Amino acid sequence: MWSRSELKSRAKEILHANYWKAVLVSLIYTFVSGGGSSGGSSSSASSSSSGSSSGGNLFSSPEEWKIFIAAMSAVLIIILIALAVGFVLSIFVFSPLQVGCQRYFILCGKQPATLNEVVFAFSNSYMNIVKIMFFKNLYTFLWTLLFIVPGIIKGYEYRMIPYILAENPGIDMKEAFAMTKQMMDGDKANAWVLDLSFLGWNLLGALTCCILTVFYVAPYQYLTNAQLYEALKIKVSGPTGGDPYQNPYL
């Protein structure tokens, strides 16, 4: 049975031995996974009196209406193109990079790992990785649309898929989902508590304008999650472990 203190202690050791590479890979992973993005919205209101006095004269001729409609149409088209490009990049570039980053986090705890691991997915069963990651994200999204809580639960259930693909990129999709389900069975709540244990660190990172997050918290947390994968892998590989490239299930 794993413990949070053991995972974190091991992650600190690995981070100390691979500091600058781990920081760089963490930056890449945060970017491609959207972990470092934040959304915000601002709104402005105008008084009803001013709106009523000037609203009627906003467009004084049909030509101005045409210009306005053409401008709004152009903006809409640009937004749609940007969304489409982002969607394609997310599927065919960012998801494989996520798998590559997780591979680095796994390997640097076992042996000297190079930054080439980040692009591992592009030359190892690339389309299979793209397919499985796409369905992982799709299923999580659909469960979240149904209800928020089931979406969160499924997110934890599918949590190990990038790690599984990092060690066995050619795995069958059914086997990948069965494997992550088996690994997370009985440990979803424990993984949630593990995530909560980083809340204080994340708050400190926010207070330092994310400087602490970039240079310590993010790589520390990602390496801890990789150690969680190593701890849970025993559920499917047995007490002696096993080579994922030799074991057809791994």
C-alpha positions in Angstrom: 0.0 0.0 0.0 1.4 3.4 -1.0 1.5 6.5 1.2 1.5 10.1 0.2 4.7 10.8 2.2 6.6 8.0 0.4 5.5 9.3 -3.0 6.4 12.8 -2.2 9.7 11.9 -0.7 10.7 9.9 -3.8 9.5 12.8 -6.0 11.7 15.2 -4.2 14.8 12.9 -4.6 14.1 12.7 -8.4 13.5 16.4 -8.7 16.8 17.1 -6.9 18.7 14.8 -9.3 17.0 16.1 -12.5 16.1 19.6 -11.6 16.4 21.8 -14.7 15.2 19.1 -17.1 12.2 18.4 -14.9 11.4 22.1 -14.7 11.5 22.4 -18.5 9.4 19.3 -19.1 6.9 20.6 -16.5 6.6 23.9 -18.3 5.9 22.0 -21.6 3.4 19.8 -19.9 1.6 22.6 -18.2 1.2 24.4 -21.5 0.0 21.5 -23.6 -2.4 20.2 -20.9 -3.8 23.6 -20.2 -2.8 23.4 -16.6 -1.3 26.9 -16.6 -4.2 28.6 -18.4 -6.7 30.7 -16.6 -9.9 32.1 -17.8 -11.5 35.3 -16.8 -14.2 37.5 -18.0 -15.0 41.1 -17.6 -18.2 43.0 -18.3 -19.1 46.6 -18.6 -22.5 48.2 -18.2 -23.8 51.4 -19.5 -26.7 53.4 -18.1 -30.1 52.9 -19.6 -30.5 56.6 -20.1 -27.4 56.9 -22.3 -28.4 53.8 -24.2 -31.8 55.2 -24.9 -30.5 58.5 -26.1 -27.9 57.3 -28.5 -29.1 53.8 -29.4 -31.4 55.1 -32.1 -28.6 56.9 -34.0 -26.0 54.1 -33.8 -26.3 53.3 -37.5 -27.6 56.2 -39.6 -27.5 54.4 -43.0 -27.9 50.9 -44.5 -24.2 51.1 -45.6 -23.1 51.4 -41.9 -25.2 48.3 -41.1 -23.6 46.4 -43.9 -20.1 47.4 -42.6 -21.0 46.3 -39.1 -22.4 43.0 -40.2 -19.4 42.3 -42.4 -17.0 43.2 -39.5 -18.8 40.9 -37.1 -18.9 38.1 -39.6 -15.1 38.4 -40.1 -14.6 38.3 -36.4 -16.8 35.2 -36.0 -14.9 33.4 -38.9 -11.6 34.2 -37.3 -12.8 32.9 -33.9 -14.1 29.7 -35.5 -10.8 29.2 -37.4 -8.8 29.7 -34.2 -11.0 27.2 -32.3 -10.7 24.7 -35.1 -6.9 25.1 -35.2 -6.7 24.8 -31.4 -8.9 21.6 -31.5 -6.7 20.0 -34.1 -3.5 20.9 -32.2 -4.9 19.6 -29.0 -5.6 16.2 -30.6 -2.6 15.7 -32.9 0.1 17.6 -31.1 -0.7 18.4 -27.5 -2.0 15.0 -26.4 1.0 13.1 -27.7 3.3 15.7 -26.0 1.4 15.0 -22.7 2.2 11.3 -23.1 5.9 12.1 -23.9 6.1 14.4 -20.8 4.7 11.7 -18.6 7.2 9.2 -20.1 10.0 11.5 -19.0 8.6 11.8 -15.5 8.4 8.0 -15.2 11.9 7.3 -16.7 13.8 10.0 -14.8 13.0 8.1 -11.6 14.6 5.0 -12.9 17.5 6.0 -15.2 19.0 9.1 -16.8 16.3 10.4 -19.1 16.8 12.8 -22.0 14.5 15.5 -23.2 13.9 13.4 -26.4 11.4 11.5 -24.4 9.0 14.4 -24.7 8.5 13.7 -28.4 8.5 9.9 -27.9 4.9 9.6 -29.0 5.5 11.0 -32.5 7.6 8.0 -33.5 6.0 5.3 -31.4 2.4 4.2 -32.3 1.5 7.8 -32.9 -2.0 7.3 -34.2 -2.9 4.8 -31.5 -1.8 7.3 -28.8 -3.8 10.0 -30.6 -6.9 7.8 -30.7 -6.8 6.6 -27.1 -6.1 10.1 -25.7 -8.9 11.5 -27.9 -11.4 9.0 -26.5 -10.1 9.5 -22.9 -10.8 13.2 -23.2 -14.1 12.7 -25.0 -15.5 10.2 -22.4 -14.5 12.5 -19.6 -16.2 15.5 -21.3 -19.4 13.5 -22.0 -19.5 12.3 -18.4 -19.0 15.9 -17.2 -21.9 17.1 -19.4 -24.1 14.5 -17.7 -23.1 15.5 -14.2 -20.1 17.3 -12.7 -19.4 14.7 -10.0 -19.5 11.6 -12.4 -17.2 13.6 -14.7 -14.7 14.1 -11.9 -14.9 10.4 -10.9 -14.3 9.3 -14.5 -11.4 11.8 -14.8 -9.7 10.0 -11.9 -10.6 6.6 -13.3 -8.9 7.5 -16.6 -6.0 9.2 -14.9 -3.4 6.6 -15.7 -4.0 6.4 -19.4 -1.2 8.8 -20.4 1.2 6.9 -18.2 0.1 3.6 -19.6 0.6 4.9 -23.2 4.0 6.3 -22.2 5.2 2.8 -21.4 3.2 0.8 -23.9 2.2 3.1 -26.8 0.8 0.2 -28.9 -1.6 -1.1 -26.3 -5.2 -1.8 -27.4 -7.7 0.8 -26.4 -9.9 -1.6 -24.5 -6.9 -2.9 -22.6 -5.8 0.6 -21.8 -9.1 1.6 -20.3 -9.4 -1.7 -18.4 -5.9 -1.3 -17.0 -6.5 2.3 -15.8 -9.8 1.2 -14.2 -8.1 -1.7 -12.4 -5.2 0.5 -11.2 -7.5 3.3 -9.9 -10.1 0.9 -8.4 -10.2 1.7 -4.7 -7.7 4.5 -5.1 -9.6 7.3 -6.7 -10.4 8.9 -3.3 -6.8 8.5 -2.2 -5.6 10.1 -5.4 -8.0 13.0 -4.8 -6.6 13.4 -1.3 -3.1 13.4 -2.8 -4.1 16.2 -5.1 -5.5 18.1 -2.1 -2.2 17.8 -0.3 -0.7 20.1 -2.9 -3.3 22.8 -2.3 -1.1 24.8 0.1 1.8 24.6 -2.4 -0.4 25.8 -5.2 -1.6 28.8 -3.0 2.0 29.7 -2.3 2.7 29.4 -6.0 -0.1 31.8 -6.7 1.2 34.3 -4.1 4.6 34.3 -5.9 3.0 35.1 -9.3 3.6 31.4 -10.3 7.3 31.7 -9.9 7.3 29.1 -7.2 4.9 27.0 -9.2 7.2 27.0 -12.3 10.5 26.3 -10.4 9.3 23.9 -7.8 5.6 23.1 -7.2 4.7 21.9 -10.8 7.6 19.5 -11.3 7.3 18.3 -7.7 3.6 17.5 -8.3 4.1 15.9 -11.7 6.9 13.7 -10.4 4.7 12.7 -7.5 1.9 11.7 -9.8 4.4 9.6 -11.8 5.4 7.8 -8.6 1.7 7.2 -7.9 1.5 5.4 -11.3 4.5 3.3 -10.3 2.9 2.4 -7.0 -0.4 1.5 -8.7 1.1 -0.5 -11.5 1.7 -3.4 -9.2 -2.1 -4.1 -9.4 -1.7 -5.2 -13.0 2.0 -6.2 -13.2 2.3 -8.2 -10.0 4.6 -7.8 -7.0 7.7 -8.3 -9.2 6.7 -5.6 -11.7 7.4 -6.4 -15.3 8.5 -5.0 -18.6 5.5 -3.3 -20.2 6.9 -4.1 -23.7 7.0 -7.8 -22.9 3.8 -8.1 -21.0 0.9 -7.9 -23.5 -1.4 -6.4 -20.8 1.1 -3.8 -19.8 
